Amino acid sequence: MATHGGMTSEEFAQIAGDWIATAKHPETGKLFTEMVYQPMLELLAYLRANGFKTYIVSGGGVEFMRPWAEHVYGVPPEQVIGSSIKTKYAWRDGKPVLMRLPERDWQLIYPFQQAQH
């Protein structure tokens, strides 16, 4: 989380996309995207074929999990739920951007939990 603070959402998306496209398992040499649990893929396909809408729920960061789940499992980004970090609106090089902050956004993770006073 802290390692990706201070960068824009677009910069993080580029890093995540590059990792998904190129990262390999150190022992097998296979891309991580090629090492997905086959029964999970079969279950997702079966559920979709029978009219179910599939979701992915993860404790991982939603900014990474959404492109991963779409690429590997065929689950669209709006159907992926995960952890989120805080962002702030800022200007960089004359353009508006969302800057990632090194802290969790608990309000997004637990939106129905009452704020503690």
N, C-alpha and C positions, 0 to 999 in steps of 0.2 A: 504494500500500500504506500509506504513512505517513498519507496524507490521510484514510483511513478507520479508523485506529487510534483506540482510545478510545471507540468506539461499540459498542453491542451487536450481536449477529448479527441480531436482529429489526429494529433501526434500519437496518442495511445492506441487509437484504432489502427494506425499504420503499423506500429510495432507488433500489436497482436496479430494482425493479418499476415505480416512477414513471418512471425513465429509459426503460425498455423501452416503456412505454405512450405516451411523449410525445416522445422525442428525434427530431429531424428532421435530414436532411442539409442543410448550409448552402446548397448550390447548387440542389438539386432541390426542396427543401421537402417531400420525401416522408419518411414515417416510416422509420427504419432497418429496421424489421421488414417493410416493403414492398419492400425493396431486396435481398432474398436471392437468391443465385445459383440460378436456376431449374433448371439441370441437377443441382445438388446435391439439391434437393427431389425431383426425378424419380428420381434414383438411390436415395435413401432409401426412397421409396415402392415402387420395383421390388424392392429387397432385402427389405423387409418382406412384400410380397405373395408372395415366394418362400421364406418361412420363415426369413429371417435376422433375428437380433436386432442392432439397430444401436446403436452407441456413438458418442459424440463425445469426442475426446481433444484437449485444448487446453492451451497454456501459460498461458492466462488464468485468473483466479481462479475457482475452482469455485463460490464463493458467487454470482458473477454469471453464470457460464456455465450453471449448472443451470436457472435460470428462463428464460434466453435460449433455450437449446436446446429446452426443452420448448415454449415459445411459438412459436418459429420453425420448428423441425424436427420437433416431435412426439416428441422423444427424452426419456423420463422421467428425472428427476433422478438416480436410482440408476445410470443408464447414461452418465453424464457424468463424465469424469476430468479434473482440472485441478489447478492450483497451489492451495495452501492457506496460510493464515497461522496463526500461533499464536493461541490464545485462552486466557483464564484465567477461571476460575469466580469470580464476585463477587456481591455483594449490592447492589442499587440500589433505592432506595425500598421497602425491605423485601421485595424479590423476588429470587430467584436468577436471574442472567443470565450469558451468556458474553460477555466483553468481548474485542474484537478487539485484538490487539497488532500494532505496526508491524514485524513480522518474519516471514519465511517459515518454514513448518513443514516442513523438509526431510525429517523422518522420515515424514510423510504422503506426500510427493512420491516419495521413494525408500524405500519400506518394507522392501525386501529388501537394501538396502545395509547392510553392517556399520558399526556406530558406530566412528568413529576415536578412538583414544586419544591 
